[in-house]
Amino acid sequence: MFDESLLHFIWQHQNFNRENLRTEAGEVLKIIRQGSLNPHGGPDFFNGQIRIGEMLWVGNIEIHLNSSDWYKHQHQHDAAYDKVILHVVWDHDKDVFRKDGLLIPVLTLNGRVKKRLIDNYLQLRKARKWIPCEDEFMHVEPTYRNQMLDRMLISRLERKSKRIEQLLSLHKNDWEAVFYQLMARYFGFNVNALPFELLAINTPFNFIRKYFDRPFQLNALLFGQAGFLTADIACSYHQKLKNEYVYLSKLHHLKPMDLSVWKYLRMRPSNFPELRIAQFADLLIRYHRPFTYLQGLTSLNELHHFLSLDAGKYWSEHSRFGVKRKKPIEALLGKSSREILIINVIVPLLFCWSRSRLIEEPRSVLDILSELPAEQNAQIRKWERLGWNAASASDTQSIMELRAQHCELKKCLTCTIGNHILKN
């Protein structure tokens, strides 16, 4: 058996035979407006309009599998249901009355809905595949797929904006502090995301900004707070940083993180946290107000230049403190790393900032994603095996949001692609 959400879908889209409609009492029924779906508490549809016989009714509409569910859900005690003008059910098994004693008209949908629609829904719900519509996805017309993906891109950015708004509230609307914390998290690149964010929280922006024009002290603070200066290492640079941190920690009553939180397993030296911390320090040294500087950038090339960070000579020759590389490297932030930061930090921040300035369609922000190449990860490769190929980061962000917010939750009824499959 299906659930009530399918009836909501059927009623919302009027996917049933509307000829010769009659209530259970035998009265002629005409649906003028089905109402607006209510995602919150109270009747399922607001402001519906129907005609029963010669009488025009305007009010709310409630949906149930069985009419007796009205009493199971205790609606008879809730004043929010006093203005229900129509009870739409799959099976009518009990008359329902309002508080004033009037019988609520009932429309029964059983026998009016195509069996194929119900079968398609049950098939999607029961599917134990990577996505419920795995077999049908590529057979859906591109128009429907693209329409849903466009929705998902905005949805993903809006969802990330909510997290940014929470941070803004925490940091008293300081965009620079929010940029600092978000950028720190993504400098951890998945494996060390949490330790990096803890470093930013443990070393607040309003404190560390005082040292942006003192590179050596800034590096000492970041490495010291991260826990990398607690050990004794036979390295003059490490010892100098350690001595400086000891002084600063006493001056500001600082406490370092536990070094064990940082991860190295199956990680290439180019992604070791020490190198990332040095690159992050370079960002703060170059741009004392990085988010303010960022607002003046309009092209992808400018963003890449903004993130062309250099960890410095020491880290070009060392993979860890006191551990020399076999041969020197360029300690620059690589192109793929820059793209990850643009996608996950800069674009969401600029999108949220644009919306906060009442710029409803920040097209230039969305265009950045369209110019970036498609991301490469296990999920995207799975989509490719299904026959879908991403052309840009805009596509990959959309498709990942689709799976996370719809496919995994089997919300096929609110998906344009799922809707098309159900109806055909």
N, C-alpha and C positions, 0 to 999 in steps of 0.2 A: 504494500500500500504506500502511496505517496504522502507527503506531509502538506501542511497548510500553506507553506510558501509557494507551492505550485498553484494553488487556487488564487493566491495574490497575483501571481504572474498572469494567469488566465484572465482574471477580472481586469487587471490593469491594461492588458493588451486586447481585451475583448475577443479572446481566441475560443469562441464557442458559437454555436448556432443561435442567432438572435431572432430567428423567425418565430412568430406566434408565441411570444413570451407570455406566460401567465404565472401569477403567484400560486402558492399552494392552496389558497382559498378560491382559485379559479378566476381571479380578476385579471383583465388585460394589462400587461406591463410594457412600458416603453422606457428604454434607457436613453436619456438625453446626454448626461455626462456622468462618467463612472467615478469621478472624484480624484483626489490626489492622494497617492500612497503616503501613509503616515509611518515614518520609521521609528517613532517614539511610542510611549504608552497611550492608551486610548483606542478609539475605533480605528479600524484598518485603513479606511479611506475617508478623507474629509471633503466636504462641500460637493457631494454628489447631487445629481438632479434626475428625477424619474417622474414618470406619469403613470398613475394607477387609475384606470378608468378615465374619468374626466378631471381627476384631481392632480395638480402639480405639487410634487414634494421636493424640498431642498433640505439637505442635511447630510448625515454621515452614514457610512455603509460598513457593516461588520461581516467578516468572512470566517466560516468554520467548516471543518470536515463534516461534522454532525451538528444539527441545530441544538441538541442537548448540551453541546460544549459551552453554550451561553451560561448555563447554570454551573457547569464544572469550573468555569473560569470566574465565577462569582460576579458577572457583569450586572446582575440584578441589584447589587448593592453599591454600584459605582455610578455616580451622577454623570460621569463623562460619557456614558452610553445612553443618556436620556433622549438625545437627538438623533438616534439611529432610525433611518427611514426604511432600510431594507436589510434583511438578513440573507446573505448569499451562502449557500451550503452545498456540499456534495450530496449528502443524504439528509432528508428531513425525517427526524424520529421523535420530535417533541415540539409542541407549540411554545412560543416564547412571548412573554408579555413585558411591556414597559412598566415602570413604577406607577404610572397613572391608570394602569389596567388595560390599556389598548394592546391588541394583538399586533406584533411586529410582522409585516409582510415578509414572506419567504420566497426566494427564488432558488430552485434546485438545479444544479448544473449537471448532475449525473444523467448521461444519455445525450448531452449536448456538446461534449468535447470529443474531438477526434482521438481514437484509440492510439494512433501513431504518435501523437504529441505526448501522451502519458507514457507510452513504451519508450520513447526517446529519452524522456526525463529519467525514468527508472534505470535505463541502461547507463546514463551518465553518472547517476548517483552510486550505482553498484560497481562502476569501473574501478579496477585495481591497477591502473596504469599510471605512468609518469604524469600525464595530464588526462583528465577524464575523456576528452575528445581526441585522443591521440590518433585514432584511425580516420577521423573526419576533418581534422584541423585544416589540412592542406587542400581539401575539396571545397572549403568555404570560399566564396568569391572574395578576391583581394579587397574589394570595397569595404566589406564587413570587418575583415581582419584589420585593415588600416584604421578604420573608424575606432575600433576598440584600442588599438595601440596608441592612437593620438590621445584618447582619454587617459590611458595608463601613464603616459609621460607626465601629464599635468598632475594626475593623482599622486604619482611618486614624489614630485617636487613639492606638492602641497603637504604630503605626509612628512617629508623631511623638514618643511617649514615649521610644522608644529613643534618638532624637537628644537629647532632654532629659537622659536618664540619662548619655549620653556627656559632655555639658556639665557635669553635676553632678560627674562623676568628675574632669573637668579643673579645676573650680573648688572641689574639696574639699568637695562637698556644700553649697555656699553657694547657696541658692535665689535670694537677692537678686541675686547676680552673674549667674546664669543668666537671670533675668528681664531684667536690664539688656542682656545681649547679644542675646537673642531679640527683645526689643522694639525695640532699635536696628535690627536687620536688617529688620524689617517696617515700620519708619518710612521705609525706602527705597522701599516700595511698588513692587516688581518692578524698575523701571529702576535705582534706586540702592540696592538691597538689599545688594549686596556692599560698595560703599563705606561704607555706614552700619555694616555689621558690622565692617569693618576699623577704622572710627573707634572702635568700642567695644573692640576688641581692642587698638588702639594707645593707648587711654586707659582702662586697667582700672578696674573698679568699685571695688576696694579703695583705689585712689588717688583717684579723682574724688569718692568719697563724702565726703571731707574738706571738700569745697567746696559741699556741698548747701545749707548755710545762708549762702552768699555768692554770690548770684545773678550779680553782675557778673563775678566771677572764674570762676564756672562757665561762663558764656557765652563768656568769653575762652578758656578751655581747650578747649571743644568746637569753636568756630569756628577757633581756632588750630591744633589738632590735625588738623582737617579740611582745612587748607591755605588757608582763606579770608582769612587775615590776612597773607599773604606779600607781596601787592602794595601799592603806594601808591595810595590812593583818596582823592579830595577829599571826605571825609565825616568829620565830627568823631567820630561814634559809632564808626566803623570804626577811626579813629586811636587812640581811647581803648582799645578792645579790643586793638588791636595792641600798644600800649605795655605793657598788662598782661600779654599773652601772652609778650612778649619777656622780661619779668621772670620770669614763672612757668617758662618753658621753660629759662632759665638755672638757676633754683633747683632744678628737678626733672630736668634733663638730658633734655628732651623734643625730639622730632623730628616735624615736621608731615608729613602725607600729601602726595602729589603732587596738586595741584588738578585735574589733567586726568582723574582717575578719575571725577569727578562728571559726570553726563549731564543734558542739557537738551533734546535733540532731540525735537520734537513734544510738548513738555510744557507744560502750562498753568502760569502763574505760581503758582497755588495749590498746585502740587506741587513747586515749586523746592526744592532741598535746603536753602537758607538758611532758608526758612520752617519746614521740617520740623525742622531742628536746633534752632531757637528753641523750637518746640513741645515737642520732646523734652527740652530743658533745663527747661521749665516743669514737666514731669512729675517730674523729679528734685528740683526745688526744692520742689514741693508735698508730695511723699511721700518722706521720707528713707529709709524702708524700704518701697518700693512693694509688694513681693510680700506682706509681712506684712500690710499694710493691705488688700490685695486679698482675703486669706483671710476677712475679716469681711464681705465683700459677698455678698448672697444673691439679688439680683434684677438683671434686665437694666437697669432704670432706674438702679440704683446703679453698674453698670459704665459706663454712658454718662456719668454724672456724674463718675466716676473719670477718664475720658478727655476731659473737657471742658477742653481745654488752650488756653491763650492765648499766642501768641508775643509779644504786647506791642505798644505804640503804634508803635514804629519800623517793625515789619514790617507793620503795617496801612497804612503810608504808603509803604513801599518793597518792590519785588519782588526787588531784589538790593542789595548794599551800594552806596550812592551813586546808585541808580536809583529815582526816585520813581514811584509809580503815578499813573495819570491821575486816579483818584479813590480815596480810602481804602476799605479793606475791613475786615471783621472777621477778624482773624488767628487765628480759632479753628479747632481741628481739627474738620472736618465730620463729619456723621453717617455717611456711607458709609465714611469713613476709620476712624472709631471701630469700625464693624461689622467691617471687615477685621481690625483689631487684636484684637478680641474673638474672632473665629473662629480666627485663625491663631496667636495668642500666648496670650491669657488662658485660653481653653477647654482647649487642650492642656496648659498648665502646671497648671491646677487638676485636670484629669483625672489627670495623672501624680502630682501631689501627693496626691490622694485615694487612688490605688492604693498609693502608698508608705506610707500610713497604714492600709493593709489595708481600705479601703472599697471592696468589690468592685464595687458598682454605684453610682457617683456620679451618681445620677439628676438632682440639681439642676444639675450641669454639663451633662449631655445636654439638659436642658430649656431651657437658654439657647440652644442651637442651634435648637431647635424654635420658639422665640419670635422668632428673628431672621428677617428676610425672605430669600427666595432670592437667592443671588448672581447677578449679571449679568455674563457674559463670553461669549466666542465659543463655548466648549465647551457651556455651558448652552443657548445659542441653538440649537446643533446638535441637542441632545437634544430641544428643543422642536419642531424641524422633524420629528423622528422620531415625535412625538406624545406625548412624555413631558413633563409640566409639574411643576416643583418647587413645593412649597408653602412651604418654609422653607430655611434654611441647612443644617439637618440633611439634607434631601434632596439639596441640591447638593453638599455634602461627600461624601455617600455615593456619588453617581453619578460624581463625578470620580475617586474612589478605585476604583470598579468598572472604569472605563475604563483607568486607569493601571496597575492591578495584575492585571487579568484580560483585558480586551478587547484591549489593545495587545500583550499577551504571548500571546494566544490560549489562555488557560488555561480553556477552556470546560468541561473535565472537573471542575474544582473550583468551578464556578459553579452555583448553584441554577437559574438561568435556563437556562444551557447544558445542564444535566442534563435539565431538562424537555423541551427541544427535541430532545435526543438520543433520549429514550425515546418520543417521540410522533410 
